[in-house]
Amino acid sequence: MVNKKLYNIVLSLGILSFLIILSLFVFDYYKTYYLENTNFKEESVFVYIESGSGLKSFKNQIGPLVKDSTTFFNAAYKTKYLLNIKAGKYKIKKGFNNKEIINSLRFNNIPVRVTFNNLERIENLASRVSKFIEADSLSLMNSFFDPYFLTENNLNSESIFSIFLPNTYEFYWNTAANEFRDKMLSQYNSYWTESKKEKARLLNLSPIEVSVLASIVQRETPKVDERPTISGVYYNRLKKNMKLQADPTVVYTIKQKKGFDTKIRRVLYKDLKIKSPYNTYLNRGLPPGPIYMPDFSSIEAVLNLENHNFLFFVADVKRPGYHIFAKTNREHNRNKRQYTNWLRKNNIRR
């Protein structure tokens, strides 16, 4: 009887101990994976994990965002996340538990939207893009000017700017410089369909030359409806082997000389003598590269240029942004008087 009683006591203690241990195990499991573990007031925060981040760097980033870093890193270790820390942009919501945080870091790399337009130089492009993705401006510039890439794609340090078509694109934040460049080349090649290439061939222009001419046209007028007419003027001059004498190319050469932050309201006669391959008052044909990032409307204006006999144009002071066109130099000089008179009247000297 005594033995049976003792047996029951021991059995009860054993069961109780087992239940206590089981409870501790369940609580520890729950605390490790399912207990809320965020430490910020915002509804959510974004975490940017750099490529090649080691454990120390990862701990420095995540540590301040969780209440209990011990349980988080314990969970991250047990789920083997720490063996494969993934670069990218990730969103952690307020109230997430460790499992939800780890799943977000493992599976939910968030794309970023990269928008660029109205840029004057490839350096401006690199600077802008570096604000959206992990690659910095220096690595982007090195990628753009990589000799092997340029040779393989029949480009050079001047014409490379042509392949970047202004638009909004989607990338992962951890996109490398070469990945960005290669995607832009792919977008450029996709844009240049056979029908567009055929239009360029009929004008005796390459796609790169179309972009170069489009950049001049865009800097010449903000009026989209006038761009095909201006494209026609420059095309007529190219056919006649006349110098383009495009003021925007002179403005570009002035900026090359004085700095691209220089504000220029008027081109002076002395500026026409600046020595530069971009100065179309000194050199025949097109400049070696774009003087601006042309948008799609400017490229289309060249491909679908207006067929006419105009060879000259000058700003129309009565219609800001538009121009007066002429077939002869004599007619052009007559049209030019209204513009030079307006400049004098408004005391615009530079």
C-alpha positions in Angstrom: 0.0 0.0 0.0 2.9 2.3 1.0 4.7 1.4 -2.2 1.7 2.2 -4.4 1.3 5.5 -2.7 4.9 6.4 -3.2 4.7 5.3 -6.8 1.7 7.6 -7.4 3.6 10.5 -5.8 6.7 9.9 -8.0 4.5 9.5 -11.0 2.7 12.8 -10.3 5.9 14.6 -9.7 7.3 13.2 -13.0 4.2 14.3 -14.9 4.3 17.7 -13.2 8.0 18.1 -14.1 7.4 17.0 -17.6 4.5 19.5 -17.9 6.7 22.3 -16.5 9.6 21.5 -18.9 7.1 21.3 -21.8 5.6 24.6 -20.8 9.0 26.2 -20.6 9.9 24.7 -24.0 6.6 25.9 -25.6 7.0 29.4 -24.0 10.6 29.6 -25.2 9.5 28.5 -28.7 6.6 31.0 -28.7 8.9 33.8 -27.4 11.6 32.9 -30.0 9.3 32.9 -33.0 5.8 34.4 -32.3 6.1 37.0 -29.6 5.9 40.6 -30.9 9.4 41.9 -31.1 9.7 45.4 -32.7 11.1 48.4 -31.1 10.0 51.5 -33.1 7.0 53.9 -33.0 6.4 54.2 -36.7 3.9 51.9 -38.4 6.8 50.4 -40.4 10.5 50.9 -41.1 12.7 50.1 -44.1 15.9 48.2 -43.8 18.6 48.5 -46.4 21.0 45.6 -46.3 24.2 46.2 -48.4 25.7 43.5 -50.6 28.2 41.4 -48.8 27.0 42.5 -45.4 28.6 40.4 -42.6 27.0 39.3 -39.3 28.4 42.3 -37.4 27.0 44.8 -39.9 23.6 43.0 -39.9 23.5 43.0 -36.1 24.2 46.7 -36.0 21.3 47.4 -38.4 18.7 45.0 -36.9 19.6 45.3 -33.2 18.0 48.7 -32.6 14.8 47.7 -34.3 14.0 44.7 -32.1 13.1 44.6 -28.3 14.9 41.4 -27.7 17.9 40.9 -29.9 18.8 37.6 -28.2 15.6 35.8 -29.3 15.8 37.4 -32.7 19.3 36.2 -33.5 18.5 32.8 -31.9 15.6 32.5 -34.4 17.7 33.8 -37.3 20.3 31.2 -36.4 17.9 28.3 -36.1 16.2 29.1 -39.4 19.7 29.4 -41.0 19.0 32.9 -42.2 22.4 34.0 -40.8 24.0 31.7 -43.3 22.5 33.6 -46.2 22.0 37.3 -45.3 20.3 38.8 -48.4 21.0 42.3 -49.7 18.1 44.5 -50.5 15.4 46.8 -49.3 13.0 45.3 -46.8 10.0 46.5 -44.8 9.4 45.6 -41.2 6.0 46.4 -39.8 5.3 47.4 -36.2 4.2 44.4 -34.2 6.1 41.8 -36.3 7.3 38.7 -34.5 10.7 37.2 -35.2 9.4 34.8 -37.7 7.7 37.5 -39.7 10.8 39.7 -39.6 13.0 36.9 -40.9 10.5 35.9 -43.6 10.4 39.6 -44.7 14.2 39.7 -44.8 14.3 36.4 -46.7 11.6 36.7 -49.3 10.3 40.3 -49.6 13.0 42.3 -51.3 11.1 45.5 -52.3 11.7 47.0 -55.8 12.4 50.7 -56.1 11.3 53.0 -58.9 14.1 54.9 -60.6 13.1 57.9 -62.6 15.4 60.1 -64.7 14.9 62.8 -67.3 16.0 66.3 -68.2 19.7 65.6 -67.6 22.5 67.3 -69.4 25.4 64.9 -68.8 26.1 61.3 -68.0 27.6 62.4 -64.7 24.2 63.9 -63.8 22.6 60.5 -64.6 25.1 58.6 -62.4 24.5 61.0 -59.5 20.7 60.7 -59.8 20.5 56.9 -60.1 22.9 56.5 -57.1 20.2 58.1 -55.0 17.8 55.2 -55.7 20.0 52.0 -55.8 23.0 50.7 -53.8 25.6 51.4 -56.5 27.3 54.7 -56.0 28.0 57.3 -58.7 31.6 56.3 -59.1 30.9 52.6 -59.7 28.2 53.6 -62.2 30.5 55.9 -64.1 33.2 53.1 -64.2 30.6 50.7 -65.5 29.4 53.1 -68.2 32.9 53.8 -69.4 34.1 50.2 -69.2 36.3 49.8 -72.4 35.1 46.2 -73.1 31.4 47.2 -72.8 31.9 50.2 -75.1 33.8 48.2 -77.7 31.3 45.3 -77.6 28.4 47.6 -78.2 30.0 49.9 -80.8 29.9 52.9 -78.3 32.4 55.4 -77.0 32.7 57.7 -74.0 30.6 60.4 -75.8 27.9 58.3 -77.5 27.2 56.1 -74.4 24.8 58.7 -73.1 22.4 57.9 -75.9 21.4 54.5 -74.6 19.7 55.9 -71.5 16.1 56.6 -72.4 14.3 58.9 -69.9 11.6 57.0 -68.1 10.6 55.3 -64.8 12.1 51.9 -64.3 11.9 49.3 -61.6 15.0 47.9 -59.9 15.9 46.2 -56.7 17.8 48.5 -54.4 20.8 46.2 -54.3 21.2 46.4 -58.1 24.9 46.6 -59.1 26.3 49.2 -61.5 26.7 46.7 -64.3 23.2 45.3 -63.8 21.8 48.8 -64.1 23.8 49.6 -67.2 22.9 46.3 -68.9 19.2 46.7 -68.3 19.3 50.2 -69.8 21.0 48.8 -72.9 18.4 46.1 -73.1 15.6 48.8 -72.8 17.4 50.9 -75.5 17.6 47.9 -77.9 13.9 47.1 -77.3 12.9 50.6 -78.1 14.8 50.5 -81.4 12.5 48.2 -83.3 13.1 47.3 -86.9 10.6 49.9 -88.1 12.4 52.7 -86.1 15.8 51.5 -87.5 14.4 51.6 -91.0 13.2 55.2 -90.5 16.7 56.1 -89.3 18.3 54.3 -92.3 16.1 56.3 -94.7 17.5 59.5 -93.1 21.0 58.0 -93.5 21.3 58.2 -89.7 22.2 55.6 -87.1 20.1 55.3 -83.9 22.9 57.0 -82.0 22.9 59.9 -84.5 19.1 60.2 -84.2 19.5 60.6 -80.4 22.3 63.2 -80.9 20.2 65.2 -83.3 17.1 64.8 -81.0 19.1 66.2 -78.1 19.8 69.4 -80.1 16.2 69.7 -81.2 15.0 69.3 -77.6 17.3 72.1 -76.4 16.2 74.3 -79.3 12.5 74.3 -78.4 10.3 73.2 -75.5 7.4 73.1 -77.9 6.8 69.5 -78.8 4.6 70.4 -81.8 7.4 72.4 -83.4 10.2 69.8 -83.0 9.5 67.9 -86.3 9.8 71.3 -88.1 13.1 72.1 -86.4 14.3 68.5 -87.1 13.6 69.1 -90.7 15.7 72.2 -90.8 18.8 70.5 -89.3 18.2 67.5 -91.6 18.2 69.8 -94.6 21.4 71.4 -93.5 23.0 67.9 -93.0 22.0 66.9 -96.5 23.6 70.0 -98.0 26.7 69.5 -95.9 26.1 72.9 -94.2 27.2 73.5 -90.6 24.3 73.0 -88.3 25.1 76.3 -86.5 22.9 75.2 -83.5 23.1 77.6 -80.6 22.4 74.8 -78.0 25.7 73.2 -79.0 27.5 76.5 -78.4 25.8 76.8 -75.0 27.1 73.3 -74.2 30.7 74.2 -75.2 30.5 77.3 -73.0 29.4 75.1 -70.1 32.3 72.7 -70.9 34.6 75.6 -70.5 33.1 77.5 -67.6 31.2 74.8 -65.7 27.8 73.2 -66.2 26.2 75.4 -63.5 26.8 78.5 -65.7 23.6 80.3 -66.6 23.5 81.5 -70.2 20.7 83.6 -71.6 22.4 84.7 -74.8 25.0 83.3 -77.1 27.6 86.0 -78.2 29.6 86.1 -81.4 32.8 85.4 -79.5 31.2 82.1 -78.2 30.9 80.8 -81.8 34.7 80.5 -81.9 35.1 78.2 -78.9 37.1 75.2 -80.0 35.2 72.0 -79.2 34.0 69.0 -81.2 30.5 70.0 -79.9 30.6 73.4 -81.5 28.5 73.1 -84.7 29.5 76.6 -85.8 33.0 75.3 -86.2 32.4 71.7 -87.2 30.3 70.1 -89.9 28.0 67.3 -89.1 26.7 66.2 -85.7 28.5 66.5 -82.4 30.2 63.3 -81.0 27.4 62.7 -78.5 24.1 64.1 -77.1 24.2 67.5 -75.5 21.2 66.5 -73.4 19.1 63.5 -72.6 16.4 63.6 -75.4 12.9 62.4 -74.5 10.8 60.2 -76.7 9.0 63.1 -78.3 12.3 64.5 -79.5 13.5 61.2 -80.9 10.2 60.6 -82.6 10.3 64.2 -84.0 13.6 63.3 -85.8 12.3 60.0 -87.0 9.2 61.7 -88.3 10.7 65.0 -89.3 8.8 67.5 -91.4 9.6 67.6 -95.1 10.2 71.2 -96.1 12.8 73.5 -97.6 13.6 75.6 -94.5 17.3 76.1 -93.7 17.1 78.8 -91.0 15.0 79.8 -88.0 15.1 82.3 -85.2 13.1 82.8 -82.0 9.7 84.4 -82.5 9.3 87.1 -79.8 5.5 87.2 -80.4 5.1 83.5 -79.6 7.5 82.5 -76.8 9.1 79.1 -77.4 8.3 79.1 -81.1 10.4 80.1 -84.1 10.2 81.9 -87.4 11.5 79.8 -90.3 13.2 80.9 -93.6 14.5 79.3 -96.8 17.2 81.9 -97.6 19.8 83.7 -95.5 18.4 87.0 -96.7 14.9 86.1 -95.4 16.5 84.8 -92.2 18.4 88.1 -91.5 15.2 90.0 -91.9 13.5 87.7 -89.4 16.4 88.0 -87.1 16.0 91.7 -86.6 12.8 91.3 -84.4 14.8 89.0 -82.1 17.9 91.2 -81.8 15.8 94.3 -81.2 14.0 92.4 -78.4 17.3 91.4 -76.8 18.4 95.0 -76.8 15.1 96.3 -75.5 15.3 93.8 -72.6 19.0 94.4 -72.0 19.9 90.7 -72.3 23.6 90.6 -72.8 24.5 87.1 -71.5 
